Amino acid sequence: MCLTCILIPVLIGLICALLGYLLGKFLAEKSVAALRADLDACRSDSLKLEATNRELRAEVSASKMSVKAPVIIPFSAQAAASVFGKKILQDDLKIVEGIGPKIEEMFHAAGIKTWKALSETSVEKCRQILDSGGESFAVHDPATWPKQGELAYEGKWQQLKDWQDKLDGGKV
């Protein structure tokens, strides 16, 4: 066997190993540098967000803001019946002076199915719902309906009844 036959492959192998090592080291350093830059950017963003969070917490504490849970007023059919002299179903929109079965259907179709929802609906929105029903509903005046819905939702039956006694078909 000749010495060159053994020496040439060994030298080529060593050169390839050296080049592979140097190339890997160079690429790894570049990758590590990019990862370090990303990490530094994340740390900077995290510090900014923490500072913003502290500022917002301080504002909330300073203004003593609090989130109130919605108040749920229990419905008393007995109390309603004692004032109106008939059985009242919860969230029956027909208890509102001026709202009949057809108008109630229109309001239900518009997503207004409770006294609370009616109380939070503007008079303009009530008018739009009525207008969507055609000319036959133009004679109705929804000006008092949100307030009547509020009184019904809050269980203020006597106050609602007294007011309705003064109204003419839901009109002031």
Residue frames as a rotation matrix with the C-alpha (Angstrom) as fourth column:
MET 1
0.565 0.825 0.000 0.00
0.825 -0.565 0.000 0.00
0.000 0.000 -1.000 0.00
CYS 2
-0.281 -0.708 0.648 1.26
0.665 -0.630 -0.400 3.45
0.692 0.319 0.648 -0.79
LEU 3
-0.608 -0.079 -0.790 1.55
0.732 -0.442 -0.518 6.20
-0.309 -0.893 0.327 1.71
THR 4
-0.958 0.256 -0.128 -0.17
-0.285 -0.895 0.344 8.78
-0.026 0.366 0.930 -0.48
CYS 5
-0.423 0.845 -0.327 -3.25
0.093 0.399 0.912 6.56
0.901 0.356 -0.247 -0.75
ILE 6
0.021 0.392 -0.920 -3.65
0.957 0.258 0.132 6.80
0.289 -0.883 -0.370 3.00
LEU 7
-0.657 -0.427 -0.621 -2.39
0.639 -0.753 -0.158 10.33
-0.400 -0.500 0.768 3.55
ILE 8
-0.910 0.329 0.254 -4.63
-0.047 -0.689 0.723 12.10
0.413 0.646 0.642 1.00
PRO 9
0.022 0.984 -0.176 -7.96
0.338 0.158 0.928 10.84
0.941 -0.080 -0.329 2.47
VAL 10
0.053 -0.053 -0.997 -6.77
0.999 0.013 0.052 11.56
0.010 -0.999 0.053 6.00
LEU 11
-0.865 -0.421 -0.273 -5.74
0.420 -0.905 0.064 15.12
-0.274 -0.059 0.960 5.06
ILE 12
-0.660 0.700 0.273 -9.02
-0.053 -0.406 0.912 15.72
0.749 0.588 0.305 3.22
GLY 13
0.179 0.726 -0.664 -10.94
0.688 0.390 0.612 14.40
0.704 -0.566 -0.430 6.25
LEU 14
-0.266 -0.374 -0.888 -9.01
0.916 -0.384 -0.113 16.70
-0.299 -0.844 0.445 8.60
ILE 15
-0.992 -0.086 0.092 -9.54
0.115 -0.910 0.397 19.70
0.050 0.405 0.913 6.34
CYS 16
-0.320 0.946 0.047 -13.28
0.101 -0.016 0.995 18.93
0.942 0.323 -0.090 6.09
ALA 17
0.177 0.353 -0.919 -13.57
0.920 0.271 0.282 18.47
0.348 -0.896 -0.277 9.86
LEU 18
-0.623 -0.500 -0.601 -11.77
0.679 -0.728 -0.099 21.77
-0.388 -0.470 0.793 10.47
LEU 19
-0.917 0.328 0.225 -13.95
-0.083 -0.711 0.699 23.62
0.389 0.622 0.679 7.94
GLY 20
-0.053 0.943 -0.328 -17.13
0.401 0.321 0.858 22.07
0.915 -0.086 -0.395 9.41
TYR 21
-0.042 -0.042 -0.998 -16.10
0.999 -0.034 -0.041 23.06
-0.033 -0.999 0.044 12.92
LEU 22
-0.872 -0.362 -0.330 -15.30
0.358 -0.931 0.076 26.64
-0.334 -0.052 0.941 11.90
LEU 23
-0.715 0.670 0.200 -18.51
-0.066 -0.350 0.934 26.97
0.696 0.655 0.295 9.85
GLY 24
0.103 0.767 -0.634 -20.64
0.691 0.403 0.600 25.61
0.716 -0.499 -0.488 12.72
LYS 25
-0.287 -0.292 -0.913 -19.00
0.907 -0.389 -0.161 27.92
-0.308 -0.874 0.376 15.23
PHE 26
-0.994 -0.110 0.009 -19.51
0.105 -0.912 0.396 30.94
-0.036 0.395 0.918 12.95
LEU 27
-0.424 0.904 0.043 -23.20
0.012 -0.042 0.999 30.15
0.905 0.425 0.007 12.30
ALA 28
0.091 0.442 -0.893 -23.85
0.893 0.361 0.270 29.38
0.441 -0.821 -0.362 15.98
GLU 29
-0.656 -0.385 -0.649 -22.37
0.654 -0.719 -0.234 32.70
-0.377 -0.578 0.724 17.05
LYS 30
-0.920 0.363 0.149 -24.58
-0.171 -0.713 0.680 34.49
0.353 0.600 0.718 14.54
SER 31
-0.099 0.924 -0.369 -27.66
0.282 0.382 0.880 32.59
0.954 -0.017 -0.299 15.76
VAL 32
-0.088 0.000 -0.996 -26.83
0.993 0.074 -0.087 33.23
0.073 -0.997 -0.006 19.42
ALA 33
-0.933 -0.276 -0.230 -26.38
0.291 -0.956 -0.032 36.93
-0.211 -0.097 0.973 18.69
ALA 34
-0.622 0.772 0.133 -29.81
-0.223 -0.337 0.915 37.08
0.750 0.540 0.381 17.04
LEU 35
0.116 0.665 -0.738 -31.39
0.621 0.531 0.577 35.20
0.775 -0.525 -0.352 19.94
ARG 36
-0.460 -0.353 -0.815 -29.73
0.869 -0.368 -0.330 37.55
-0.184 -0.860 0.476 22.43
ALA 37
-0.985 0.132 0.109 -31.08
-0.088 -0.938 0.335 40.56
0.146 0.321 0.936 20.54
ASP 38
-0.213 0.962 -0.169 -34.59
-0.004 0.172 0.985 39.06
0.977 0.211 -0.033 20.61
LEU 39
0.040 0.168 -0.985 -34.28
0.912 0.396 0.104 38.34
0.407 -0.903 -0.138 24.32
ASP 40
-0.807 -0.391 -0.444 -33.15
0.542 -0.789 -0.290 41.89
-0.237 -0.474 0.848 25.03
ALA 41
-0.785 0.585 0.205 -36.09
-0.285 -0.634 0.719 43.28
0.551 0.506 0.664 23.03
CYS 42
0.059 0.827 -0.559 -38.51
0.358 0.505 0.785 41.05
0.932 -0.246 -0.266 24.97
ARG 43
-0.252 -0.225 -0.941 -37.04
0.967 -0.026 -0.252 42.16
0.032 -0.974 0.225 28.27
SER 44
-0.992 -0.119 -0.039 -37.38
0.118 -0.992 0.034 45.80
-0.043 0.029 0.999 27.23
ASP 45
-0.429 0.903 0.026 -41.03
-0.246 -0.145 0.958 45.28
0.869 0.405 0.284 26.21
SER 46
0.070 0.434 -0.898 -41.70
0.722 0.600 0.346 43.44
0.689 -0.672 -0.271 29.46
LEU 47
-0.640 -0.372 -0.672 -40.31
0.746 -0.513 -0.426 46.33
-0.186 -0.774 0.606 31.51
LYS 48
-0.928 0.345 0.144 -42.44
-0.252 -0.863 0.438 48.82
0.275 0.370 0.887 29.57
LEU 49
-0.134 0.932 -0.336 -45.57
-0.003 0.339 0.941 46.72
0.991 0.127 -0.042 30.10
GLU 50
-0.113 0.026 -0.993 -44.85
0.936 0.339 -0.097 46.35
0.334 -0.940 -0.063 33.81
ALA 51
-0.922 -0.244 -0.301 -44.44
0.332 -0.899 -0.287 50.13
-0.201 -0.364 0.909 34.11
THR 52
-0.667 0.741 0.074 -47.73
-0.403 -0.443 0.801 50.70
0.626 0.504 0.594 32.27
ASN 53
0.001 0.650 -0.760 -49.44
0.458 0.675 0.579 48.13
0.889 -0.349 -0.297 34.48
ARG 54
-0.477 -0.247 -0.843 -48.18
0.878 -0.179 -0.444 49.91
-0.041 -0.952 0.303 37.61
GLU 55
-0.994 0.109 -0.008 -49.42
-0.109 -0.988 0.111 53.26
0.005 0.111 0.994 36.28
LEU 56
-0.360 0.919 -0.159 -52.87
-0.265 0.063 0.962 51.87
0.895 0.388 0.221 35.52
ARG 57
-0.027 0.302 -0.953 -53.12
0.796 0.583 0.162 50.23
0.605 -0.754 -0.256 38.93
ALA 58
-0.780 -0.312 -0.543 -52.15
0.588 -0.662 -0.465 53.53
-0.214 -0.681 0.700 40.54
GLU 59
-0.848 0.517 0.116 -54.82
-0.373 -0.739 0.561 55.37
0.376 0.433 0.819 38.52
VAL 60
-0.060 0.858 -0.510 -57.46
0.142 0.513 0.847 52.86
0.988 -0.021 -0.152 39.55
SER 61
-0.195 -0.074 -0.978 -56.43
0.955 0.211 -0.207 53.12
0.221 -0.975 0.029 43.19
ALA 62
-0.948 -0.231 -0.221 -56.35
0.277 -0.937 -0.213 56.91
-0.158 -0.263 0.952 43.03
SER 63
-0.672 0.740 0.020 -59.76
-0.557 -0.524 0.645 57.22
0.488 0.422 0.764 41.44
LYS 64
-0.731 0.348 0.587 -61.16
-0.374 0.515 -0.771 54.47
-0.571 -0.783 -0.247 43.66
MET 65
-0.199 0.630 -0.750 -62.85
-0.928 0.125 0.351 52.97
0.315 0.766 0.560 40.65
SER 66
-0.672 0.045 0.739 -64.75
-0.317 0.884 -0.343 49.82
-0.669 -0.465 -0.580 41.30
VAL 67
-0.755 0.449 -0.478 -66.62
-0.363 0.320 0.875 47.50
0.546 0.834 -0.079 39.07
LYS 68
-0.438 0.692 0.573 -70.11
-0.764 0.049 -0.643 47.04
-0.473 -0.720 0.508 40.38
ALA 69
-0.930 0.234 0.283 -71.86
0.312 0.910 0.274 43.77
-0.194 0.343 -0.919 39.87
PRO 70
-0.628 0.760 0.166 -75.21
-0.268 -0.412 0.871 44.18
0.730 0.503 0.463 38.18
VAL 71
-0.765 0.453 0.459 -78.02
-0.503 0.026 -0.864 44.43
-0.403 -0.891 0.208 40.67
ILE 72
-0.749 0.569 -0.341 -80.58
0.117 0.619 0.777 41.72
0.653 0.542 -0.530 40.14
ILE 73
-0.631 0.626 0.458 -83.94
-0.770 -0.431 -0.471 42.71
-0.098 -0.650 0.754 41.49
PRO 74
-0.935 0.288 0.206 -86.08
0.279 0.957 -0.072 39.69
-0.218 -0.010 -0.976 42.34
PHE 75
-0.624 0.781 0.009 -89.54
-0.405 -0.334 0.851 39.60
0.668 0.528 0.524 40.79
SER 76
-0.890 0.438 0.125 -92.50
0.051 0.369 -0.928 39.28
-0.453 -0.820 -0.351 43.15
ALA 77
-0.729 0.677 0.103 -95.63
0.271 0.148 0.951 38.14
0.629 0.721 -0.291 41.35
GLN 78
-0.076 0.725 -0.685 -97.61
0.991 0.133 0.031 38.58
0.114 -0.676 -0.728 44.58
ALA 79
-0.416 -0.137 -0.899 -96.61
0.433 -0.899 -0.063 42.21
-0.800 -0.415 0.433 44.98
ALA 80
-0.985 0.050 -0.167 -97.49
-0.171 -0.474 0.864 42.94
-0.036 0.879 0.475 41.35
ALA 81
-0.520 0.838 -0.163 -100.81
0.525 0.464 0.714 41.11
0.674 0.286 -0.681 41.60
SER 82
-0.190 0.454 -0.870 -101.72
0.934 -0.190 -0.303 42.97
-0.303 -0.870 -0.388 44.80
VAL 83
-0.602 -0.079 -0.795 -101.37
0.007 -0.996 0.093 46.31
-0.798 0.051 0.600 43.01
PHE 84
-0.839 0.193 -0.508 -102.80
-0.542 -0.241 0.805 45.40
0.033 0.951 0.307 39.59
GLY 85
-0.065 0.875 0.479 -105.42
-0.746 0.276 -0.606 42.92
-0.663 -0.397 0.635 40.79
LYS 86
0.922 0.275 -0.271 -104.37
-0.386 0.683 -0.620 40.30
0.015 0.676 0.736 38.25
LYS 87
0.595 -0.727 0.342 -101.56
0.447 0.654 0.610 37.81
-0.667 -0.210 0.714 37.73
ILE 88
0.752 -0.478 -0.454 -98.45
-0.649 -0.659 -0.380 39.45
-0.117 0.581 -0.806 36.27
LEU 89
0.834 -0.530 0.156 -95.82
0.549 0.825 -0.135 37.34
-0.057 0.198 0.979 34.54
GLN 90
0.233 -0.840 -0.490 -92.18
0.228 -0.443 0.867 38.31
-0.945 -0.314 0.088 34.83
ASP 91
-0.710 -0.648 -0.277 -90.92
-0.003 -0.390 0.921 40.41
-0.705 0.654 0.275 31.91
ASP 92
-0.054 0.780 0.623 -94.38
0.963 0.207 -0.175 40.60
-0.265 0.590 -0.762 30.32
LEU 93
-0.911 -0.406 0.069 -94.00
0.406 -0.859 0.310 43.76
-0.067 0.311 0.948 28.23
LYS 94
-0.298 0.884 0.359 -97.78
0.475 -0.189 0.859 44.07
0.828 0.427 -0.364 27.97
ILE 95
0.154 0.296 -0.943 -97.83
0.977 -0.188 0.101 45.42
-0.148 -0.937 -0.318 31.53
VAL 96
-0.779 -0.473 -0.412 -96.47
0.380 -0.878 0.290 48.63
-0.499 0.070 0.864 30.00
GLU 97
0.237 0.912 -0.335 -99.30
0.261 -0.392 -0.882 50.99
-0.936 0.122 -0.331 29.10
GLY 98
0.387 -0.007 -0.922 -99.47
-0.765 -0.561 -0.317 51.20
-0.515 0.828 -0.222 25.30
ILE 99
-0.661 -0.631 -0.407 -97.85
-0.749 0.585 0.309 47.84
0.043 0.509 -0.860 24.53
GLY 100
0.492 0.838 0.236 -100.12
-0.793 0.543 -0.275 45.08
-0.359 -0.052 0.932 23.30
PRO 101
0.547 -0.240 0.802 -99.44
0.115 0.970 0.212 41.56
-0.829 -0.024 0.558 22.00
LYS 102
0.837 -0.214 0.504 -98.36
0.529 0.080 -0.845 42.64
0.140 0.974 0.180 18.48
ILE 103
0.660 -0.622 0.421 -96.00
-0.523 -0.783 -0.337 45.33
0.539 0.002 -0.842 19.74
GLU 104
0.497 -0.473 0.728 -94.61
-0.622 0.391 0.679 42.90
-0.605 -0.790 -0.100 22.29
GLU 105
0.716 -0.210 0.666 -93.87
0.488 0.833 -0.261 40.48
-0.500 0.512 0.699 19.42
MET 106
0.803 -0.414 0.429 -92.08
0.187 -0.509 -0.840 43.25
0.566 0.755 -0.331 17.51
PHE 107
0.526 -0.619 0.583 -89.96
-0.833 -0.514 0.205 44.12
0.173 -0.593 -0.786 20.54
HIS 108
0.564 -0.309 0.766 -89.12
-0.200 0.849 0.490 40.47
-0.801 -0.429 0.417 21.16
ALA 109
0.803 -0.246 0.542 -88.05
0.593 0.406 -0.695 40.16
-0.049 0.880 0.472 17.51
ALA 110
0.636 -0.570 0.520 -85.79
-0.193 -0.771 -0.607 43.19
0.747 0.286 -0.600 18.07
GLY 111
-0.223 -0.783 -0.581 -84.17
0.406 0.468 -0.785 41.47
0.886 -0.411 0.213 21.07
ILE 112
-0.706 0.077 0.704 -86.02
-0.586 -0.621 -0.521 43.40
0.397 -0.780 0.483 23.77
LYS 113
-0.171 0.598 -0.783 -87.56
0.102 0.801 0.590 40.66
0.980 0.021 -0.198 25.87
THR 114
-0.203 0.040 -0.978 -87.31
0.955 0.228 -0.189 41.94
0.216 -0.973 -0.084 29.43
TRP 115
0.863 0.492 -0.114 -88.38
0.503 -0.813 0.294 44.98
0.051 -0.311 -0.949 31.42
LYS 116
0.311 -0.838 -0.449 -84.70
0.286 -0.368 0.885 45.72
-0.906 -0.404 0.125 32.06
ALA 117
-0.540 -0.511 0.668 -83.92
0.767 0.028 0.641 45.64
-0.346 0.859 0.377 28.33
LEU 118
0.282 0.727 0.626 -86.89
0.848 -0.495 0.192 47.92
0.449 0.477 -0.756 27.66
SER 119
0.856 0.051 -0.514 -85.72
0.382 -0.733 0.563 50.33
-0.348 -0.678 -0.647 30.35
GLU 120
-0.060 -0.973 -0.225 -82.30
0.245 -0.232 0.941 50.53
-0.968 0.001 0.252 28.67
THR 121
-0.286 0.052 0.957 -83.80
0.955 0.097 0.280 51.15
-0.078 0.994 -0.077 25.21
SER 122
-0.903 -0.067 -0.425 -83.99
0.067 -0.998 0.014 54.72
-0.425 -0.016 0.905 23.97
VAL 123
0.086 0.977 -0.197 -87.30
-0.032 -0.195 -0.980 56.22
-0.996 0.091 0.015 22.91
GLU 124
0.022 -0.154 -0.988 -85.81
-0.940 -0.341 0.032 56.63
-0.342 0.927 -0.152 19.41
LYS 125
-0.913 -0.376 -0.155 -85.05
-0.406 0.874 0.267 52.90
0.035 0.307 -0.951 19.21
CYS 126
-0.518 0.814 0.260 -88.61
0.311 0.463 -0.830 52.13
-0.796 -0.349 -0.494 20.37
ARG 127
0.273 0.609 -0.745 -89.90
-0.482 -0.584 -0.653 54.41
-0.832 0.538 0.134 17.62
GLN 128
-0.434 -0.512 -0.741 -87.72
-0.899 0.200 0.389 52.61
-0.051 0.836 -0.547 15.03
ILE 129
-0.957 0.119 0.265 -89.16
0.081 0.986 -0.149 49.27
-0.278 -0.121 -0.953 16.11
LEU 130
-0.073 0.992 -0.105 -92.69
0.199 -0.089 -0.976 50.63
-0.977 -0.092 -0.191 15.82
ASP 131
0.155 0.085 -0.984 -91.93
-0.794 -0.581 -0.176 52.14
-0.587 0.809 -0.023 12.39
SER 132
-0.829 -0.508 -0.233 -90.67
-0.549 0.661 0.512 48.76
-0.106 0.552 -0.827 11.18
GLY 133
-0.661 0.646 0.383 -94.20
0.373 0.725 -0.578 47.42
-0.651 -0.239 -0.720 11.78
GLY 134
-0.532 0.453 0.715 -95.82
0.754 -0.131 0.644 49.76
0.385 0.882 -0.272 9.29
GLU 135
-0.628 0.301 0.718 -98.29
-0.150 -0.952 0.268 52.62
0.764 0.060 0.643 9.41
SER 136
0.377 0.884 -0.277 -100.71
0.132 0.245 0.961 50.92
0.917 -0.399 -0.024 11.78
PHE 137
0.313 -0.329 -0.891 -98.20
0.939 0.247 0.239 51.33
0.141 -0.912 0.386 14.62
ALA 138
-0.495 -0.542 0.679 -97.48
0.518 -0.812 -0.270 55.02
0.698 0.218 0.682 13.93
VAL 139
0.348 0.729 0.590 -100.22
-0.117 -0.590 0.799 56.13
0.930 -0.347 -0.120 16.34
HIS 140
0.754 -0.088 -0.651 -98.37
0.618 0.429 0.659 54.67
0.221 -0.899 0.378 19.34
ASP 141
0.526 -0.583 0.619 -96.12
-0.473 -0.806 -0.356 56.91
0.706 -0.105 -0.700 21.41
PRO 142
0.497 -0.377 -0.781 -93.26
0.568 0.822 -0.036 55.07
0.656 -0.426 0.623 23.15
ALA 143
0.070 -0.535 0.842 -92.10
-0.309 -0.814 -0.491 58.12
0.948 -0.226 -0.223 25.12
THR 144
0.268 0.102 0.958 -93.00
-0.955 -0.106 0.278 56.58
0.130 -0.989 0.069 28.51
TRP 145
0.846 0.213 -0.489 -92.22
-0.247 0.969 -0.005 52.94
0.472 0.125 0.872 27.76
PRO 146
-0.088 -0.933 -0.350 -88.57
0.151 0.334 -0.930 52.82
0.985 -0.135 0.111 28.92
LYS 147
-0.636 -0.115 0.763 -89.49
-0.649 -0.455 -0.610 54.46
0.417 -0.883 0.215 32.24
GLN 148
0.470 0.843 0.263 -92.46
-0.877 0.410 0.252 52.12
0.105 -0.349 0.931 32.70
GLY 149
0.616 -0.325 -0.717 -90.15
0.009 0.914 -0.406 49.19
0.788 0.244 0.566 31.98
GLU 150
-0.504 -0.842 0.190 -87.73
-0.130 -0.143 -0.981 50.49
0.854 -0.519 -0.037 34.60
LEU 151
-0.278 0.476 0.835 -90.47
-0.952 -0.253 -0.172 50.77
0.129 -0.842 0.523 37.23
ALA 152
0.789 0.568 -0.233 -91.65
-0.553 0.823 0.133 47.23
0.267 0.024 0.963 36.45
TYR 153
0.250 -0.787 -0.564 -88.08
0.118 0.603 -0.789 45.89
0.961 0.130 0.244 36.58
GLU 154
-0.703 -0.576 0.418 -87.47
-0.270 -0.328 -0.905 47.58
0.659 -0.749 0.075 39.92
GLY 155
-0.498 0.577 -0.648 -90.74
0.748 0.664 0.016 46.24
0.439 -0.477 -0.761 41.31
LYS 156
-0.928 0.208 -0.309 -92.18
-0.003 -0.833 -0.554 49.70
-0.372 -0.513 0.773 41.95
TRP 157
-0.660 0.696 0.284 -95.68
0.730 0.503 0.463 48.47
0.179 0.513 -0.840 41.21
GLN 158
0.203 0.786 -0.584 -97.70
0.834 -0.452 -0.317 51.13
-0.513 -0.422 -0.747 43.02
GLN 159
-0.227 -0.383 -0.895 -95.71
-0.110 -0.903 0.415 53.92
-0.968 0.193 0.163 41.41
LEU 160
-0.987 -0.123 0.101 -96.19
0.070 0.232 0.970 52.27
-0.143 0.965 -0.220 38.00
LYS 161
-0.350 0.933 0.085 -99.92
0.936 0.344 0.078 51.81
0.043 0.107 -0.993 38.54
ASP 162
0.202 0.403 -0.893 -100.41
0.527 -0.813 -0.248 55.41
-0.825 -0.421 -0.377 39.72
TRP 163
-0.567 -0.494 -0.659 -98.53
-0.284 -0.633 0.720 56.73
-0.773 0.595 0.219 36.69
GLN 164
-0.943 0.221 0.250 -100.42
0.330 0.504 0.798 54.50
0.050 0.835 -0.548 34.28
ASP 165
-0.068 0.965 -0.254 -103.71
0.921 -0.037 -0.388 55.75
-0.383 -0.260 -0.886 35.71
LYS 166
0.155 0.042 -0.987 -102.66
0.004 -0.999 -0.042 59.23
-0.988 0.003 -0.155 34.53
LEU 167
-0.815 -0.538 -0.216 -101.59
-0.234 -0.036 0.972 58.05
-0.531 0.842 -0.097 31.07
ASP 168
0.395 0.894 -0.211 -103.85
-0.575 0.061 -0.816 57.70
-0.716 0.444 0.539 28.04
GLY 169
0.997 0.000 0.078 -102.77
0.056 0.704 -0.708 54.60
-0.055 0.710 0.702 26.11
GLY 170
0.336 -0.941 -0.033 -99.17
0.915 0.318 0.248 55.09
-0.223 -0.114 0.968 27.16
LYS 171
-0.128 -0.330 0.935 -99.19
0.597 -0.779 -0.193 58.77
0.792 0.534 0.297 26.21
VAL 172
-0.769 -0.239 -0.593 -98.57
0.627 -0.463 -0.627 61.60
-0.125 -0.854 0.506 28.66
